[in-house]
Amino acid sequence: MIFRKPQPFEYEGTDTGVVLLHAYTGSPNDMNFMARALQRSGYGVYVPLFSGHGTVEPLDILTKGNPDIWWAESSAAVAHMTAKYAKVFVFGLSLGGIFAMKALETLPGITAGGVFSSPILPGKHHLVPGFLKYAEYMNRLAGKSDESTQILAYLPGQLAAIDQFATTVAADLNLVKQPTFIGQAGQDELVDGRLAYQLRDALINAARVDFHWYDDAKHVITVNSAHHALEEDVIAFMQQENEG
């Protein structure tokens, strides 16, 4: 099988830009459906690629990236869009949601934003088996031998760093004043979906919280059975802010 390396991509729009941040072990491909739906509605869209992601080598994520690098890349993506558009929204899936929320807390020029199936609050997550399953698939795709021993030498440390970064984001949720969208998979196999309700309740200073629970959907709601509903809900959320 031929592996086509995912690339960051951008669609031009009118007066509103959207940054979409992908998931851990994911790529801009996570956001293809959402980006196309937003483009059809006239929005500019930018989807960066996090360092270490989008290759056939799972160890790249563990050795070439970390939360500080990914946050810097998220910040640069927001700056790129705020330089071009009068209004900018930022949304993130899973890991990307942590950085989207950090952007809402700290970066200027963001109109609103939100998260999809994002582990911002501490809880019981299943990211180790999830990463190993992803690595097994990629190793098989590349015709390589199992790398689980090497992966497990790095993975716990990186997940701890992500948890620590998320903890700092969770501590500053009171700084979010913009309208915030939360979309959560009801059958999330990687993170504890019930924590999305706590996240909603912690956004005490947000102008409003638009909460959506996709009952039958698994974790990656931007591409699975929930993606059409999610796209419609996100566009409705954005339209309300643009008309307000």
ABEGO torsion letter per residue (X at the ends): XBBBBBBBBBBBBBABBBBBBBBBGBBAAAAAAAAAAAAAAGBBBBBBBBBGBGBABAAAAAAABBAAAAAAAAAAAAAAAAAABABBBBBBBEAAAAAAAAAAAABBGBABEEBBGBBABBBBBAAAAAAAAAAAAAAAAAGBBBAAAAAAAAAAAAAAAAAAAAAAAAAAAAABABBBBBBBBAABAABBAAAAAAAAAABAABABBBBBBBAABBABAAABAAAAAAAAAAAAAAAAAAAX
